[in-house]
Amino acid sequence: MLQFQHKEYLWLFAGLAILLLLFYAHLQWKQRVRKRMGDERLIKLLTANYSSKRFFIKFILLAVAFVAGIFAVMNLRKPANSDAVKRSGIDVAIALDVSKSMLATDLAPNRLERAKQFIQKLMEAMPDDRFALVLFAGKAYLQMPLTADHGAAKLFVSGADPSLIQQQGTVISDALQMSTNAFVSTERK
């Protein structure tokens, strides 16, 4: 069910009533002026290009735009309690070594590619879980915060490469700390 976020602007609909009154008053004024001008047949000849239908359509469009503007200001939306997405599953932070030593070919095609394949299979096996990705070599970087978007996560995993981190080495302690921080920063939100 939808509701308005800013109900305090409901009074703006009074402006619509005023707009309707002005339109009616304008039509009445126009009729009085036409009667005062003289012969009705002559007035029709002089105003042959004028279309009262167009004037009415313009007014309807103006009224619709006014109502749409009011709805926009009042912010029609879903209730706040339905904003929270209920999910089951766990949060997983993956620390992936992207040092140049991962390019060794003792595992086909190489260690890094094998690790990426494993991570992607893990994500497929855990569809209800959220993943974070920490890349490390000589330094650790949070490449992707916790997300339930597995498509984006797989994209980040497939793009992991030794060229992303200039400083070489293997500082797994920094990677583990960064992984822990990925959980903590998400809990604060």
C-alpha positions as CSV (number, residue, x, y, z in Angstrom):
1,M,0.0,0.0,0.0
2,L,1.2,3.5,-0.8
3,Q,1.3,6.5,1.5
4,F,2.4,10.1,1.3
5,Q,5.6,11.1,3.1
6,H,4.7,14.8,3.5
7,K,1.0,14.9,4.3
8,E,1.4,18.5,5.5
9,Y,1.2,19.6,1.9
10,L,-2.3,18.2,1.5
11,W,-3.6,21.8,1.8
12,L,-2.2,22.5,-1.7
13,F,-5.3,20.8,-3.1
14,A,-7.1,23.9,-2.0
15,G,-5.1,25.6,-4.8
16,L,-6.8,23.2,-7.2
17,A,-10.2,24.4,-6.0
18,I,-9.0,28.0,-6.5
19,L,-7.8,27.1,-10.0
20,L,-11.3,25.7,-10.8
21,L,-13.0,28.8,-9.4
22,L,-10.7,31.0,-11.5
23,F,-11.5,29.0,-14.6
24,Y,-15.2,29.3,-14.0
25,A,-15.0,33.0,-13.3
26,H,-13.0,33.5,-16.5
27,L,-15.7,31.7,-18.5
28,Q,-18.4,33.8,-16.9
29,W,-16.4,37.0,-17.6
30,K,-15.9,36.0,-21.2
31,Q,-19.6,35.5,-21.7
32,R,-20.4,38.9,-20.3
33,V,-17.9,40.6,-22.4
34,R,-19.2,38.9,-25.6
35,K,-22.7,40.0,-24.8
36,R,-21.6,43.6,-24.3
37,M,-19.6,43.6,-27.6
38,G,-22.7,43.4,-29.8
39,D,-23.9,41.1,-32.5
40,E,-23.1,37.5,-31.7
41,R,-22.8,36.6,-35.4
42,L,-20.2,39.3,-35.9
43,I,-18.2,38.2,-32.9
44,K,-18.1,34.6,-34.3
45,L,-16.7,35.9,-37.5
46,L,-14.1,38.0,-35.8
47,T,-13.0,35.1,-33.5
48,A,-13.2,32.3,-36.1
49,N,-9.6,31.2,-35.2
50,Y,-10.4,30.9,-31.5
51,S,-11.2,27.4,-30.3
52,S,-12.9,27.1,-26.9
53,K,-12.0,23.4,-27.0
54,R,-8.3,24.2,-27.1
55,F,-8.7,26.6,-24.2
56,F,-10.5,23.9,-22.2
57,I,-7.8,21.3,-23.0
58,K,-5.1,23.7,-21.9
59,F,-6.9,24.2,-18.6
60,I,-7.3,20.4,-18.1
61,L,-3.5,20.0,-18.8
62,L,-2.7,22.8,-16.4
63,A,-4.9,21.2,-13.7
64,V,-3.3,17.7,-14.2
65,A,0.2,19.3,-14.0
66,F,-0.8,21.0,-10.8
67,V,-2.1,17.8,-9.2
68,A,1.0,15.9,-10.4
69,G,3.2,18.7,-8.8
70,I,1.3,18.3,-5.5
71,F,1.8,14.5,-5.6
72,A,5.5,15.1,-6.3
73,V,5.8,17.4,-3.3
74,M,3.9,15.0,-1.0
75,N,6.2,12.1,-2.2
76,L,4.0,9.1,-2.7
77,R,5.9,6.0,-1.6
78,K,5.7,2.7,0.1
79,P,5.4,2.6,3.9
80,A,8.7,2.7,5.8
81,N,8.2,-0.8,7.3
82,S,8.1,-2.3,3.8
83,D,11.5,-0.7,3.0
84,A,13.4,-3.2,5.1
85,V,14.2,-6.2,3.0
86,K,13.9,-9.4,4.9
87,R,16.6,-11.8,4.0
88,S,18.1,-14.9,5.3
89,G,21.7,-15.9,4.9
90,I,25.1,-14.9,6.1
91,D,27.7,-12.2,5.3
92,V,30.9,-13.4,3.8
93,A,34.1,-11.3,3.3
94,I,36.5,-12.8,0.8
95,A,40.2,-11.8,0.9
96,L,41.8,-12.5,-2.4
97,D,45.6,-12.4,-2.9
98,V,46.4,-10.6,-6.1
99,S,50.2,-10.5,-5.7
100,K,52.3,-11.6,-8.7
101,S,53.0,-14.9,-7.0
102,M,49.4,-15.8,-7.7
103,L,50.3,-15.9,-11.4
104,A,52.2,-19.1,-10.9
105,T,51.0,-21.9,-13.1
106,D,51.3,-24.8,-10.7
107,L,47.5,-24.9,-10.9
108,A,46.0,-24.6,-14.4
109,P,45.5,-21.9,-15.7
110,N,47.1,-20.1,-12.7
111,R,46.5,-19.7,-9.0
112,L,44.6,-16.4,-9.3
113,E,42.3,-17.7,-12.0
114,R,41.6,-20.8,-10.0
115,A,40.8,-18.7,-6.9
116,K,38.5,-16.5,-9.0
117,Q,36.7,-19.6,-10.3
118,F,36.3,-20.9,-6.8
119,I,34.9,-17.6,-5.5
120,Q,32.4,-17.5,-8.3
121,K,31.2,-21.1,-7.6
122,L,31.0,-20.2,-3.9
123,M,28.7,-17.3,-4.8
124,E,26.5,-19.5,-6.9
125,A,26.2,-22.0,-4.1
126,M,25.2,-19.3,-1.6
127,P,22.5,-17.2,-3.4
128,D,21.0,-15.7,-0.3
129,D,24.2,-14.4,1.2
130,R,26.0,-11.1,0.9
131,F,29.6,-10.9,-0.1
132,A,32.5,-8.4,0.4
133,L,35.7,-8.5,-1.5
134,V,39.1,-7.5,-0.1
135,L,42.1,-7.5,-2.5
136,F,45.6,-7.6,-1.0
137,A,49.2,-7.9,-2.0
138,G,51.6,-5.4,-0.3
139,K,48.5,-3.5,0.9
140,A,44.9,-4.5,1.5
141,Y,42.0,-2.7,-0.2
142,L,38.2,-3.1,0.2
143,Q,37.4,-3.6,-3.4
144,M,33.7,-4.2,-2.8
145,P,31.6,-3.6,0.4
146,L,29.0,-6.2,1.5
147,T,26.4,-6.6,-1.2
148,A,23.7,-9.0,-2.1
149,D,24.2,-8.1,-5.8
150,H,25.9,-11.3,-7.0
151,G,26.3,-10.0,-10.5
152,A,28.3,-7.0,-9.4
153,A,30.3,-9.2,-7.0
154,K,31.2,-11.6,-9.8
155,L,32.2,-8.6,-12.0
156,F,34.6,-7.3,-9.2
157,V,36.0,-10.8,-8.8
158,S,36.6,-11.3,-12.5
159,G,38.4,-7.9,-12.6
160,A,40.8,-8.8,-9.8
161,D,44.3,-8.5,-11.2
162,P,47.9,-8.0,-9.8
163,S,48.0,-4.6,-11.6
164,L,45.4,-3.2,-9.2
165,I,47.9,-3.1,-6.3
166,Q,51.3,-1.6,-7.1
167,Q,53.0,-2.6,-3.8
168,Q,53.8,-6.3,-4.0
169,G,54.1,-8.7,-1.1
170,T,51.6,-10.7,0.9
171,V,50.1,-8.9,4.0
172,I,47.4,-11.2,5.0
173,S,47.0,-9.6,8.4
174,D,45.9,-6.3,6.8
175,A,43.5,-8.2,4.6
176,L,41.9,-10.0,7.5
177,Q,41.6,-6.6,9.4
178,M,40.1,-5.0,6.3
179,S,37.6,-8.0,6.0
180,T,36.6,-7.5,9.6
181,N,36.1,-3.8,9.0
182,A,33.8,-4.6,6.1
183,F,31.4,-6.3,8.5
184,V,31.6,-3.6,11.2
185,S,31.0,-0.7,8.7
186,T,27.9,-2.5,7.4
187,E,26.5,-3.0,10.9
188,R,26.7,0.7,11.6
189,K,24.5,1.6,8.7
